[in-house]
Amino acid sequence: MSTQLRRWQAECLELAKTHYLRHIDFFVQATPASGKTRLAAEISRWLLEEGRVDFVICFAPTREVVAGIQRTFSVVLNQRFGDTLASVGAAYTYQSMEYHPEDFWTLFTEYRILTIFDEMHHCAGHDPLLSNTWGQHIIQRIQNSATYTLALSGTPWRSDDLPIALARYSDPEGKLICDYRYDLQSAIHDGVCRSPRITLIDNPLIRLTEETESTASVRAFSSFKQLLGESPISYEDLLRHDDILNAVLDLGIERLNQERCSAPNAGGLVVATDIEHAHQIGELLLLKGESYVVVTSQTSKAHQLIDQYRHNSTRWIVAVSMISEGTDIQRLCVCAYLSRIRTELHYRQVLGRILRKMGNSDDTAWLYVIAEPLLRKYSQRIADDLPEDKATLQTQKLNLRMEKARANQRSGNEESDLSANDSQPSLAQDIDWHEMLSVEPPSLTLSFSEFYRQHLLTLI
């Protein structure tokens, strides 16, 4: 691989060379899409060329990430890398750990091995009793056997607060100690990653009708936050609502059209909740005339489809747990986050899928998300990570369907009148709405004002 190392990669490589003279374990935290795999391959090449290790064995969370590791290492090392004869090493999923025969684990005692753990935060625990399965294998099989270890993470924390295997923590604060850290702010400043534009989607006039055999009551809500906190409606109900999906997808399509003016093969990612949800989204994209591919755990030859999408010009890829972390598709620059998973770890990993740059002028990535309270909090934290970008939460006008809105207002449309008389006059001039229809569960009818609010978390 002839491309020059990025500044942070070269700096970290030199630090690793010094570190490994005195220590066995090296922990690197680098923001998603910054190039951790290339760094790991360069460290591996140095250790092999110096005669310090015989083989390199990598572990990663998914088969797609494993395939990416094998591609990069084969090029950087200029040697076979994978389960083939005369390979200098191989990569495996964490899930495969429990299926390796005993002969596999004897490699760590009979040879000098560099063991690399990608997205190390998946491996929890410092002792066998308080560790998850992957952490137990590392502690029991690798910790005292590997010649060197290299742990990589884009988001070095766990949602359950368990310690990460092989990691060190400060005393008494209990903060994770990284040997090298490269954050998103630095990556944007260096031109390594795109700057994110996170758009939060809300609605200020929601009506919920609860019907029984003899009566019907109507309640009004001014935001998704209030609706979710004070009614039987769940976040997943919103995610499966065709009209909300249409509104979010319309925003993504409009943005992707703009991005394709300068990058004709720019692509969009929709992160779905489950297989049924993914196909529901696919059908909506089809009705809009959008080209797309759906990849799930049950999709035949899913990894081949992902690789084809990486190189073709299909507009959208709809995925369930297939493109969450470590997957390298540079042309992705727009994402609709429609997953029911609401952990900061997953949210940031998904954001990382659209931060990888294609060229020097490729500066922005766009994420669209429903304004659910936890996701709003995570979005604000990302803004807080970028203080020099003067991140603010503001409203942005939507031009889409504006003519229809004016026409409805002139015709005395009831919902438009309600919007005009809304109890939030301070926002009246800054907010436009997308049309929404109604959904009818067995005893509930949920309806929205004709247009919905769009907040743009601007990171400029």
Secondary structure, 3 states (H helix, E strand, C coil): CCCCCCHHHHHHHHHHHHHCCCCCEEEEEECCCCCHHHHHHHHHHHHHHCCCCCEEEEEECCHHHHHHHHHHHHHHHCCCCCCCCCCCEEEEEHHHHHHCCHHHHHHHHHCCEEEEECCHHHCECCCHHHCCHHHHHHHHHHCCCCCEEEEEECCCCCCCCCCECCCEECCCCCCEECCEEECHHHHHHCCCECEEEEEEEECCCEEEEEECCCCEEEEEECCHHHHHHHCCCCHHHHHCCHHHHHHHHHHHHHHHHHHHHHCCCCEEEEECCCHHHHHHHHHHHHHCCCCEEEECCCCCCHHHHHHHHHHCCCCEEEECCCCCCCCCCCCEEEEEECCCCCCHHHHHHHHHCCCECCCCCCCEEEEEEECCHHHHHHHHHHHHCCHHHCCEEEECCCCCCHHHHHHHHHCCCHHHHHHHCCCCHHHCCCCCCCCCCEECCCCEEEEECCCCEEEEEECC
